[in-house]
């Protein structure tokens, strides 16, 4: 299982927390994979950063390990004490494609599931929808995580393409919330988004003209050195993201 945590601090003191949190997370029992992420402003993937808002993406051995972290970790205690706003969601991996830092973060969750899914976000997507892990019949909200290491020679092309894809994304009625994030300025970027259902994800991934054009350029010109696209069933959300829980109701 996985979890995503979005924390907003009242000031830029969050910068020092990032450095202090890394060794604590490395020692956290049952945490099999994690990334601390800075975030962009609002829902954007543009280069500007929100230095008060940070995220943690984590993969856990089981639900008990996550509960132990939330109840006993000094990181979680600080979130409760010092954060101006926080939002947390539990995630069941459904399917995924690719690597993050040379690893498959979800190898233990779905045996044989690696490479079953390639989301159609910037850089993702395949010609056949049947090949990318959108099984029919599942209802309810979907969370999508995309992550890429952008080749230095392709950074300019990537960031020139971002504003038009952002506008298309924000115009999707089925997108409940989204943000751009990164573990390293400019070159290692990620997105996390919540959708009303799988049909809305498909509509954006494969029917948006701007987005489809960008996908073609990414593949043709080799923008990414490494990429990961994953789809989840979100559950157990708590707290607020920009004042509301986007999964409420």
Long-range contacts (C-beta under 8 A, 24 or more apart in sequence): 1-59, 1-60, 1-62, 1-63, 1-66, 1-90, 1-91, 1-92, 1-93, 1-109, 2-57, 2-58, 2-59, 2-60, 2-90, 2-91, 2-92, 2-93, 2-105, 2-106, 2-232, 3-56, 3-57, 3-58, 3-60, 3-66, 3-88, 3-89, 3-90, 3-91, 4-55, 4-56, 4-57, 4-58, 4-88, 4-89, 4-91, 4-143, 4-145, 4-192, 5-55, 5-56, 5-57, 5-58, 5-79, 5-86, 5-87, 5-88, 6-39, 6-53, 6-54, 6-55, 6-86, 6-87, 6-88, 6-179, 6-241, 7-53, 7-54, 7-55, 7-56, 7-79, 7-83, 7-85, 7-86, 8-52, 8-53, 8-83, 8-84, 8-85, 8-86, 9-52, 9-53, 9-54, 9-82, 9-83, 9-84, 10-52, 10-82, 10-84, 11-52, 12-51, 12-52, 13-82, 14-51, 14-52, 14-53, 14-54, 15-51, 17-54, 17-78, 18-54, 21-75, 24-73, 24-74, 24-75, 25-56, 25-58, 25-75, 28-69, 28-73, 29-65, 29-68, 30-60, 30-61, 30-62, 30-64, 30-65, 30-66, 30-68, 30-69, 31-58, 31-59, 31-60, 31-61, 31-65, 31-69, 32-59, 32-60, 32-61, 32-105, 32-108, 33-58, 33-59, 33-100, 33-103, 33-105, 34-58, 34-59, 35-100, 35-183, 35-190, 36-183, 37-181, 37-182, 37-183, 37-190, 38-181, 38-182, 38-183, 38-185, 39-179, 39-180, 39-181, 39-182, 40-179, 40-180, 40-181, 40-182, 42-179, 43-166, 43-169, 43-170, 43-177, 43-178, 43-179, 43-180, 44-162, 44-166, 44-180, 45-122, 45-162, 45-165, 45-166, 45-180, 45-189, 45-191, 46-159, 46-162, 46-163, 46-166, 46-180, 47-159, 47-185, 47-186, 49-182, 49-185, 52-84, 55-179, 55-181, 55-192, 57-145, 57-190, 57-192, 59-105, 59-106, 59-109, 61-108, 63-90, 66-90, 85-239, 85-240, 85-241, 85-242, 85-243, 86-239, 86-240, 87-237, 87-238, 87-239, 87-240, 87-241, 87-245, 88-237, 88-238, 88-239, 89-143, 89-234, 89-235, 89-236, 89-237, 89-238, 89-247, 90-234, 90-235, 90-236, 90-237, 91-143, 91-232, 91-233, 91-234, 91-235, 92-232, 92-233, 92-235, 93-230, 93-231, 93-232, 94-133, 94-138, 94-142, 94-231, 94-232, 94-233, 95-132, 95-133, 95-230, 95-231, 96-133, 96-228, 96-229, 96-230, 96-231, 97-124, 97-132, 97-133, 97-227, 97-228, 97-229, 97-230, 98-147, 98-226, 98-227, 98-228, 98-229, 99-226, 99-227, 99-228, 100-147, 100-226, 100-228, 101-226, 102-226, 105-228, 105-230, 106-230, 117-229, 117-230, 117-231, 118-229, 119-144, 119-146, 119-201, 119-205, 119-229, 119-230, 119-231, 120-201, 120-202, 120-204, 120-205, 120-206, 120-211, 120-212, 120-215, 121-146, 121-191, 121-193, 121-205, 121-211, 121-229, 122-146, 122-148, 122-158, 122-161, 122-162, 122-165, 122-191, 122-211, 122-214, 122-215, 122-218, 123-148, 123-214, 123-215, 123-218, 123-223, 123-224, 123-227, 124-205, 124-215, 124-227, 124-229, 125-205, 125-206, 125-212, 125-215, 129-202, 129-206, 133-231, 134-198, 134-201, 134-202, 138-198, 138-233, 139-197, 140-197, 140-233, 141-176, 141-194, 141-195, 141-196, 141-197, 141-233, 141-234, 141-247, 142-194, 142-195, 142-197, 142-198, 142-200, 142-201, 142-231, 142-232, 142-233, 142-234, 143-192, 143-193, 143-194, 143-195, 143-231, 143-232, 143-233, 143-234, 144-191, 144-192, 144-193, 144-194, 144-195, 144-201, 144-229, 144-230, 144-231, 144-232, 145-190, 145-191, 145-192, 145-228, 145-229, 145-230, 145-232, 146-190, 146-191, 146-227, 146-228, 146-229, 146-230, 147-188, 147-189, 147-190, 147-191, 147-227, 147-228, 147-229, 148-188, 148-189, 148-190, 148-223, 148-224, 148-226, 148-227, 148-228, 149-187, 149-188, 149-224, 149-225, 149-226, 149-227, 150-186, 150-187, 150-188, 150-189, 150-223, 150-224, 150-225, 151-222, 151-223, 151-224, 151-225, 152-187, 154-221, 154-222, 154-223, 154-224, 155-186, 155-187, 157-217, 157-221, 157-223, 158-189, 158-223, 159-186, 161-214, 161-217, 164-210, 164-214, 165-210, 165-211, 165-214, 167-210, 168-204, 168-208, 168-210, 168-211, 169-193, 169-204, 169-211, 172-200, 172-203, 172-204, 172-208, 173-200, 174-199, 174-200, 174-201, 174-203, 174-204, 175-200, 175-204, 176-246, 176-247, 177-241, 177-242, 177-246, 194-234, 194-246, 194-247, 201-231
